[in-house]
Amino acid sequence: MNHKNTFPKLHNATWPGVVGKGPDSEPPLSLDTMLDLTAGAEVDGVKFDGVDVFLFAPHVDIDSTEDDLKRLAEKVRSKNLVIGSVVAPVWPPTGGGSAMGSAEDRQNFLTQVRKGCRIAQRLRELGVRPYGVVRIDSSCGPGDWSTDPVGNTDKIAATFRSACDIASDAGERLAAEGEICWGGMHSWRQMVRLLELVGRPDVIGFQADMAHTLLYLLGYNAAADGILPPSFEWNDEGVFQQALRTLTAALRPWTIDFHVAQNDATVKGSGSHDKTGRHCLPDDPKGKLKIARDAGPWLRYDSGTLTRRIKHICWDGCMFANETLQQPQTWNKILTAMLSVRDAHGWREDP
């Protein structure tokens, strides 16, 4: 098959090798393993263009030295890949802190953002990172947030504004990934409110993950903000598509980073990771999304015209078993799904 489009570029996330892994789960898979699996995938002569990475050991240490970053850049280039978006480890177990917490918590959060932006900037300067954002979240749960919704959202917004100053100084942009497990970001309505309160659309935007935003539609952890009616049946595609259009009309103007994913409308937690949208393989028979179709409202205006704002899209499939992750066929299936999105909603730019 001839796949004529060259944008958006197709990336794989390396963090499924570490997220949800550890003492209470399975051992992590190394960065080298994830790079090899990504580089080895091929469909109709097309391969992944790059990877998005997690800035935390054992993959990429947030305190990486200059020599460490040069070795990382060379390692990725040796696989004919580039680096796109990077994840700043803003959570307490990884050295960060709650964005609505104490002064010390918020300072720890900002320290990790500063370190993440330094690495992102340096990788860009080393020529291995042509595009991408620094991903963050509120690093707090909906339960704690709900003790003072207005005051806590104000605190998160203030922390994010300080993070924007840090990112701007480094020439970077931040993307807040909306998930049901992050306080103040756990529903689409609260996510929009937070971004509006931050008031820095030049620096911060939204990272849309198809699996997580599906749960926005259902109102999981925020029933009042659900868009699909309680009586909704999954075979009613007209109602689903209208709900998706409502969601994307609110969040697409903020969307600067996009994760292709599948979800079966349930949640999952593993290891230290709280319950969030369950990532499924693209061909999972229980999957509720028609991936190429349902990516469209995120990547096109209501008129149907391509936004062309997203220069790369990334597959996100956290908390899969290591046995699944280590099968080459897994990544060919994923690359097939990614190609279907680019075929349907991409464009060509000649070198």
C-alpha positions, 0 to 999 in steps of 0.5 A, spaced: 500 500 500 502 507 498 502 511 504 503 518 501 503 522 507 509 524 511 506 528 516 504 528 522 510 524 524 509 517 527 512 516 534 512 510 539 512 512 547 518 509 551 515 509 558 510 503 557 517 500 559 517 503 566 510 506 567 506 501 572 512 497 573 516 495 579 516 491 586 509 491 586 508 489 578 513 487 573 520 489 572 521 495 567 524 494 560 530 498 559 530 504 554 535 500 549 529 494 549 524 499 547 528 503 542 530 496 539 522 494 539 520 501 536 526 501 530 524 494 528 517 495 527 515 496 519 509 496 515 508 497 508 515 499 508 514 505 513 517 505 520 516 509 526 520 516 525 521 517 533 520 516 540 517 520 546 521 519 552 520 519 560 525 523 563 526 518 569 531 513 571 532 507 568 530 510 562 533 518 562 535 520 568 532 527 570 539 529 572 543 527 566 549 530 564 552 533 558 555 527 556 549 523 558 545 527 553 550 526 548 550 519 548 542 519 548 542 523 542 547 518 538 543 512 541 537 514 538 540 517 532 543 510 531 536 507 530 534 512 525 529 515 530 528 522 533 526 524 540 519 528 540 515 530 547 518 528 553 515 527 560 517 531 566 517 527 572 513 532 577 510 527 582 512 526 589 515 519 588 520 521 582 522 528 586 516 532 584 510 535 588 503 536 588 502 543 584 497 545 589 501 543 595 505 546 600 510 551 598 515 546 598 511 541 594 510 546 589 517 548 589 519 541 588 514 540 582 517 547 578 524 544 580 523 538 576 519 542 570 526 546 570 530 540 569 525 537 564 526 543 560 533 543 560 534 536 557 528 538 552 532 544 550 539 541 550 536 535 546 533 540 541 540 543 540 544 537 539 539 536 533 535 530 535 529 533 537 526 537 532 519 538 535 515 536 541 513 539 548 514 537 555 509 534 558 506 535 565 500 534 570 497 537 576 501 531 580 495 530 585 488 526 585 481 528 584 479 526 592 484 531 595 483 536 590 475 536 591 476 538 598 477 545 595 475 545 588 476 553 587 482 554 591 486 548 589 485 549 582 487 557 583 493 554 586 495 549 580 494 555 575 499 559 579 504 553 579 503 552 572 504 559 570 510 559 574 512 553 570 510 557 563 516 562 565 521 556 566 519 553 559 519 560 556 526 561 558 528 555 555 524 556 548 519 550 550 512 549 551 508 545 556 502 540 555 498 538 560 495 531 559 488 530 562 487 524 565 481 522 570 487 521 576 489 528 576 486 533 580 483 539 577 484 535 570 480 530 571 474 532 567 474 536 560 470 542 564 475 542 569 481 542 564 478 547 560 477 552 566 484 550 568 488 552 562 484 558 561 486 560 569 493 559 567 492 564 561 498 562 557 496 559 551 503 561 548 506 556 552 501 551 555 496 547 552 493 540 552 495 533 551 490 529 548 490 522 549 484 518 546 484 513 551 483 518 557 479 523 553 474 517 552 473 517 560 472 524 559 466 523 555 463 518 560 464 523 566 468 518 570 470 521 576 466 527 574 459 525 573 456 532 572 461 533 567 459 527 563 457 528 556 454 521 554 447 520 557 447 515 562 442 511 557 448 511 552 449 504 548 455 503 544 452 501 538 449 508 538 455 511 534 451 518 532 450 520 539 458 518 540 460 522 535 456 528 537 459 527 544 466 527 541 465 533 537 462 537 543 469 535 547 473 536 541 470 543 540 472 545 547 479 542 547 482 542 540 483 549 540 488 548 546 491 541 543 498 541 542 500 534 543 496 528 541 496 520 543 493 515 539 490 510 543 485 505 544 480 504 550 475 499 552 471 504 557 474 501 563 480 504 568 486 500 570 492 501 575 498 498 576 504 498 580 504 505 583 500 508 578 493 510 580 487 508 576 486 511 569 484 510 562 485 503 560 490 502 554 488 497 550 492 494 543 489 497 537 485 491 535 482 489 542 475 486 540 473 490 547 476 497 544 470 502 543 474 507 539 475 506 531 482 509 532 482 513 525 475 515 525 475 518 532 482 521 531 479 526 526 475 531 530 482 532 534 486 533 528 481 537 524 477 543 525 469 542 525 469 544 517 473 538 516 480 542 514 486 539 517 489 543 523 496 541 521 498 544 528 500 537 531 507 535 527 507 528 530 503 523 534 505 518 539 502 511 541 501 511 548 500 504 551 501 504 558 501 498 563 501 492 558 504 486 560 512 485 558 510 479 554 506 483 550 511 489 549 516 484 547 513 481 541 515 484 535 508 483 532 505 488 538 509 494 535 507 492 527 499 492 529 500 499 533 504 502 527 498 499 522 494 503 527 498 510 527 499 509 519 491 509 519 491 515 522 496 519 518 493 516 512 486 519 514 488 526 517 495 527 515 499 531 509 505 531 505 511 535 506 516 534 501 524 535 504 
